[in-house]
Amino acid sequence: MRLISYILSTLFICSSIFAQNKEALKNQKTIIEKEIAYTSSLLEKTQENKRSSLSYLGFLEKKITSQERLIQILNIELTLLQKQILRVQIKIENSEALIIKREKQVIELKEEYAAMIYALQKNKSDRNNLMFVVSSTTFNQAYKRILYLKQYSRARKNQAVQIVKSQDSLALNKKSLIQQQELLNNKKNENISLILTKKDKLETIVISQEEKKSVVSKLQKSEKIFLSKIKDQQKKALSLERKIKKIIEEEIRIAREEARKNSSSNTLSLTPEAQILSDKFSANKGNLPWPLEQGLIVQPYGKQKHHVFNNVETFNNGINIATTKNAAIRSIFDGKISRIFFIKGDGKAVLINHGEFFTVYSGLEEVSVKLGDSVLAKEKIGRVLTDDNENKTELHFEIWKGYDKQDPSLWLFEAY
């Protein structure tokens, strides 16, 4: 019975762990599938000028990356499922061996019981129990014969009880085996379904990769035009960086002056309020809300080779998030509007002070806040700009800690 309980409890624990892992993978799959669907919708909107659009290629690459991540999750799911199938198969083998053992025990118990009943019936033909006791020559012998008869009767009853228990145990083993076999069949069917899904997704990736090759090939034929665009973008990025540094320098100077007024110390620090805000911002690293309700990171932070022209290297001070037309832009944290300025060809930009930290939102068509306004997390600060020539709707977003640039994807919740 202990072995049966152990098998059933182990099966339950393994199933529970698998279910937890499966649920986590299911949630990840749902997120990625939504991301793929959103990317596909953005691809459709840039379909008309895909031959001359770097944005289209960016969305296509993002879709391929998401599809590859989905394949990775499917592989993990398959591995976990196959391991569980193996564990269930081992348990079935153990259960089958236990059933064979129990069946042999039941047969042996029944044979012993039959032999005992036969011996009893045979002895009864010669003498009954009363005569067996009365015929004793001494009192001590009579007492021993009474004890013997009681023990013999108890042994018969115990043997009968043991047969019933063994039969019940055997029935429970067979029921457990049926459940395990049903579970195994379900898992095998699930495995087949996952393999077919993986096959479909792999075929989709191949189609996307073939399309990417075609788009890249066509874009490379207009290399001069696009290299000119890239240089123009780099100039704008450098101009924006200079403006931000100048603003931050001014903000730090003002903050230091405020700190001096409120403190007799000669040390340079933030005001208590600014320090609290700064600490809260820092404590939320990795959990800050996105500056858009819906979007995709199409250009990550840092240095990277261009996806079309391998000999071109670019550096992004923040991240570029593709979104839908007229999307609302919102502050990622409580803060104060420090600057609102215009960038030629890229609309307006807003810089928000969060104590020691600063966030920059560039590529706004309109701004719904004023200089000096206090804003809350997720509060709307403006509307994104759409470049009709490129059919591109992107927000450029940066995070600074003092004079140091930060990778926003490390600060935002579930950013990839």
C-alpha positions in Angstrom: 0.0 0.0 0.0 2.9 2.4 0.8 4.4 1.8 -2.7 1.0 2.6 -4.3 0.7 5.8 -2.2 4.2 6.8 -3.2 3.5 6.2 -6.9 0.3 8.2 -6.8 1.8 11.1 -4.8 4.9 11.2 -7.1 2.7 11.2 -10.1 0.6 14.1 -8.6 3.8 16.1 -7.7 5.3 15.7 -11.2 2.0 16.6 -12.8 1.7 19.7 -10.6 5.3 20.9 -11.4 4.7 20.3 -15.1 1.4 22.1 -14.9 3.1 25.1 -13.3 5.9 25.1 -16.0 3.3 24.6 -18.6 1.2 27.6 -17.3 4.2 29.9 -17.3 5.1 28.8 -20.9 1.5 29.3 -21.9 1.6 32.9 -20.6 4.8 33.6 -22.5 3.3 32.1 -25.7 0.3 34.3 -25.4 2.4 37.4 -25.0 4.6 36.5 -28.0 1.6 35.6 -30.1 0.1 39.0 -29.4 3.4 40.6 -30.3 3.5 38.7 -33.6 -0.1 39.7 -34.3 0.6 43.4 -33.6 3.8 43.3 -35.7 1.8 41.7 -38.5 -0.7 44.6 -38.3 2.1 47.1 -38.5 3.6 45.2 -41.5 0.2 45.5 -43.3 0.2 49.3 -42.8 3.6 49.6 -44.4 2.9 47.0 -47.1 2.5 49.6 -49.9 6.0 51.0 -49.7 7.8 47.9 -48.4 10.3 48.0 -51.3 11.6 51.4 -50.2 10.9 51.3 -46.4 13.4 50.5 -43.7 10.5 50.5 -41.3 8.9 47.5 -43.1 12.2 45.6 -42.8 12.4 46.6 -39.1 8.9 45.2 -38.4 9.7 42.1 -40.5 12.9 41.4 -38.4 10.9 41.9 -35.2 8.3 39.4 -36.4 11.1 36.9 -37.2 12.6 37.4 -33.8 9.3 36.9 -32.1 8.6 33.8 -34.2 12.0 32.4 -33.2 11.3 33.0 -29.5 8.0 31.2 -30.0 9.8 28.2 -31.4 12.2 28.2 -28.4 9.2 28.1 -26.1 7.6 25.3 -28.1 10.9 23.4 -27.9 10.9 23.8 -24.1 7.3 22.6 -24.0 8.2 19.6 -26.1 11.2 18.7 -23.9 9.1 19.0 -20.7 6.3 17.0 -22.2 8.6 14.2 -23.4 10.2 14.0 -20.0 6.8 13.7 -18.4 5.8 11.0 -20.9 9.0 9.1 -20.0 8.2 9.4 -16.3 4.6 8.2 -16.8 5.9 5.2 -18.9 8.3 4.2 -16.1 5.4 4.5 -13.6 3.2 2.3 -15.8 6.0 -0.3 -16.0 6.3 -0.2 -12.1 2.6 -0.5 -11.7 2.4 -3.5 -14.1 5.2 -5.2 -12.2 3.3 -4.5 -8.9 0.1 -5.9 -10.3 1.8 -9.1 -11.3 3.3 -9.4 -7.8 -0.1 -8.7 -6.2 -1.9 -11.3 -8.4 0.7 -13.9 -7.4 0.1 -13.1 -3.7 -3.6 -13.4 -4.1 -3.3 -16.8 -5.8 -0.9 -18.0 -3.0 -3.2 -16.7 -0.2 -6.2 -18.4 -1.8 -4.2 -21.7 -2.2 -3.2 -21.5 1.4 -6.8 -20.8 2.5 -8.1 -23.6 0.4 -5.6 -26.0 1.9 -6.5 -24.9 5.4 -10.3 -25.4 4.8 -9.6 -28.8 3.2 -7.6 -29.9 6.3 -10.4 -28.6 8.6 -13.1 -30.5 6.7 -11.0 -33.7 6.7 -10.4 -33.5 10.4 -14.1 -32.9 11.1 -14.9 -36.2 9.5 -12.7 -37.9 12.1 -13.7 -35.8 15.1 -15.3 -32.6 16.1 -13.8 -29.8 18.1 -15.6 -30.7 21.4 -14.4 -34.3 21.3 -10.9 -33.1 20.4 -10.9 -31.1 23.7 -12.8 -33.7 25.9 -10.5 -36.5 24.8 -7.5 -34.8 26.4 -5.8 -36.9 29.1 -4.8 -33.9 31.3 -6.2 -30.5 32.0 -3.1 -28.9 30.7 -3.5 -30.8 27.4 -7.1 -29.7 27.1 -6.1 -26.1 27.7 -3.5 -26.2 25.0 -6.0 -27.8 22.6 -8.5 -25.0 23.2 -5.7 -22.4 22.5 -4.8 -24.3 19.4 -8.3 -24.2 18.1 -8.7 -20.5 18.8 -5.4 -19.7 17.0 -6.5 -21.9 14.1 -9.8 -20.1 13.8 -8.1 -16.7 14.1 -5.6 -17.8 11.3 -8.5 -18.7 9.0 -10.2 -15.4 9.6 -6.9 -13.5 9.1 -6.3 -15.4 5.9 -9.7 -14.4 4.6 -9.2 -10.8 5.5 -5.8 -10.8 3.9 -7.3 -12.2 0.7 -9.9 -9.3 0.6 -7.3 -6.7 1.3 -5.0 -8.1 -1.4 -7.9 -8.1 -3.9 -8.7 -4.5 -3.0 -5.1 -3.5 -3.4 -5.0 -5.2 -6.7 -8.1 -3.4 -7.9 -6.6 0.0 -6.8 -3.4 -0.8 -8.7 -5.4 -1.6 -11.8 -7.4 1.6 -11.5 -4.1 3.6 -11.0 -2.7 1.9 -14.1 -5.7 2.8 -16.2 -5.4 6.5 -15.1 -1.7 6.5 -15.9 -2.3 5.0 -19.3 -5.0 7.6 -20.0 -2.7 10.4 -19.0 0.1 8.9 -21.2 -2.3 8.8 -24.2 -3.3 12.4 -23.6 0.3 13.5 -23.3 1.2 11.7 -26.5 -1.6 13.4 -28.3 -0.5 16.7 -26.9 3.0 15.9 -28.0 1.8 15.3 -31.6 -0.1 18.5 -31.6 2.9 20.5 -30.4 5.1 18.9 -33.0 2.6 19.9 -35.8 2.4 23.4 -34.3 6.2 23.7 -34.3 6.3 22.5 -37.9 3.8 25.2 -39.0 5.7 27.9 -37.1 9.0 26.8 -38.7 7.4 27.0 -42.1 6.2 30.5 -41.3 9.7 31.6 -40.2 11.1 30.3 -43.5 8.5 32.4 -45.4 9.4 35.5 -43.4 13.1 35.0 -43.8 12.7 34.6 -47.6 10.7 37.8 -47.7 13.4 39.6 -45.6 16.1 38.5 -48.2 13.9 39.9 -51.0 13.3 43.2 -49.2 17.0 43.6 -48.2 18.1 42.9 -51.8 15.8 45.6 -53.1 16.8 48.1 -50.5 20.5 47.5 -51.2 19.9 48.6 -54.8 19.1 52.1 -53.4 22.1 52.1 -51.1 23.1 55.8 -51.6 19.6 57.1 -50.8 19.4 55.1 -47.6 23.0 55.8 -46.5 22.1 59.5 -46.8 19.0 58.9 -44.6 21.0 57.1 -42.0 23.6 59.9 -41.8 20.8 62.4 -41.4 19.3 60.3 -38.6 22.7 60.1 -36.9 23.0 63.9 -37.1 19.6 64.3 -35.5 20.5 61.9 -32.8 23.7 63.7 -32.0 21.9 67.0 -32.0 19.3 65.6 -29.6 22.0 64.2 -27.3 23.7 67.6 -27.1 20.4 69.3 -26.2 19.6 66.7 -23.6 23.1 67.0 -22.0 22.7 70.8 -21.9 19.3 70.6 -20.3 20.4 68.0 -17.8 23.5 70.1 -16.9 21.1 73.1 -16.3 18.7 70.9 -14.2 21.6 69.6 -12.1 22.9 73.1 -11.5 19.4 74.2 -10.4 19.0 71.2 -8.2 22.4 71.8 -6.5 21.4 75.4 -5.8 18.1 74.3 -4.3 20.0 71.8 -2.2 22.4 74.5 -0.9 19.5 76.7 0.1 17.9 74.0 2.2 21.1 72.7 3.8 24.0 74.2 5.8 26.3 71.5 4.4 28.7 72.3 1.6 28.0 68.9 0.0 26.2 68.9 -3.3 23.0 66.7 -3.3 19.4 66.6 -4.3 16.6 68.1 -2.2 14.9 65.6 0.1 11.8 65.5 -2.2 13.9 64.9 -5.3 15.9 62.2 -3.5 12.7 60.3 -2.5 11.5 60.5 -6.1 14.8 59.4 -7.4 14.9 56.4 -5.0 11.4 55.4 -6.0 12.3 55.5 -9.7 15.4 53.4 -9.1 13.5 50.9 -7.0 11.1 50.3 -9.9 13.8 49.2 -12.4 12.4 46.5 -14.6 8.8 47.3 -13.6 8.3 50.8 -15.1 5.3 51.1 -17.4 5.8 51.6 -21.2 5.6 55.2 -22.6 2.9 53.8 -25.0 0.0 51.5 -24.3 1.0 49.3 -27.2 4.2 49.2 -29.2 7.3 47.2 -30.3 11.0 48.0 -29.8 12.3 48.2 -33.4 15.6 49.8 -32.6 17.3 48.7 -29.4 19.7 50.6 -27.2 23.4 50.8 -28.0 25.8 50.1 -30.8 24.6 47.8 -33.6 25.3 47.0 -37.2 22.7 48.2 -39.7 20.3 45.3 -40.7 20.8 46.2 -44.4 24.2 47.8 -44.8 26.7 45.7 -42.8 29.5 48.2 -43.1 27.4 50.8 -41.3 27.4 51.0 -37.5 24.9 53.1 -35.5 24.5 53.9 -31.8 21.1 54.5 -30.3 21.0 56.5 -27.1 17.6 55.0 -26.3 15.1 52.8 -27.9 12.7 53.3 -30.9 9.2 52.0 -30.3 6.9 51.5 -33.3 3.2 52.0 -32.6 -0.1 52.9 -34.3 -1.0 56.3 -35.7 -2.2 58.9 -33.1 -1.1 56.8 -30.2 -1.0 58.6 -26.8 2.4 59.0 -25.2 2.6 58.9 -21.4 5.0 59.5 -18.6 6.6 56.3 -17.3 6.8 57.8 -13.7 5.9 60.7 -11.5 7.9 63.8 -12.4 8.1 67.4 -13.5 8.2 68.7 -17.1 11.6 70.2 -17.5 11.7 71.0 -21.2 9.6 71.0 -24.3 11.6 71.5 -27.5 11.4 71.1 -31.3 13.6 68.8 -33.4 13.7 69.6 -37.1 12.0 66.8 -39.1 11.2 64.8 -36.0 8.5 66.8 -34.3 8.6 67.8 -30.6 10.4 66.3 -27.6 9.6 66.4 -23.9 12.1 65.9 -21.0 10.8 64.9 -17.6 12.7 65.2 -14.4 12.4 62.4 -11.9 15.0 63.6 -9.3 18.4 62.2 -10.3 16.7 60.5 -13.4 15.5 62.0 -16.6 13.2 60.6 -19.3 13.1 61.8 -22.9 10.1 61.4 -25.3 11.0 62.4 -28.9 8.8 62.2 -32.0 5.6 63.9 -30.7 3.2 65.6 -33.1 1.5 67.4 -30.3 2.2 68.0 -26.6 -0.6 68.1 -24.0 1.5 69.4 -21.0 3.3 72.7 -20.2 6.7 73.5 -18.9 6.8 73.1 -15.1 3.8 70.8 -14.9 3.9 67.9 -12.4 2.9 64.6 -14.0 1.9 61.2 -12.7 2.9 57.8 -14.0 0.9 56.8 -17.1 -0.3 60.4 -17.5 -0.7 61.5 -21.1 1.9 64.0 -22.2 1.2 64.1 -26.0 0.5 62.3 -29.2 3.0 60.4 -31.5 4.1 61.8 -34.9 3.6 59.8 -38.1 6.1 60.2 -41.0 3.7 59.8 -44.0 6.6 59.5 -46.4 8.0 56.4 -44.6 4.6 55.5 -43.2 6.4 55.3 -39.9 5.0 55.9 -36.5 7.7 55.7 -33.9 8.6 57.1 -30.5 12.2 57.6 -29.6 12.6 57.1 -25.8 15.6 57.6 -23.5 16.4 57.3 -19.8 19.3 59.2 -18.2 20.8 59.0 -14.7 22.5 62.3 -14.4 24.9 62.5 -17.3 24.8 58.7 -17.9 22.6 57.2 -20.6 20.7 54.1 -19.6 19.3 51.1 -21.6 15.5 51.7 -21.3 14.7 48.1 -22.0 16.3 47.2 -18.7 13.9 49.6 -16.9 10.6 48.9 -18.6 8.4 46.0 -17.7 8.9 43.0 -19.9 10.8 44.9 -22.6 12.6 42.8 -25.2 
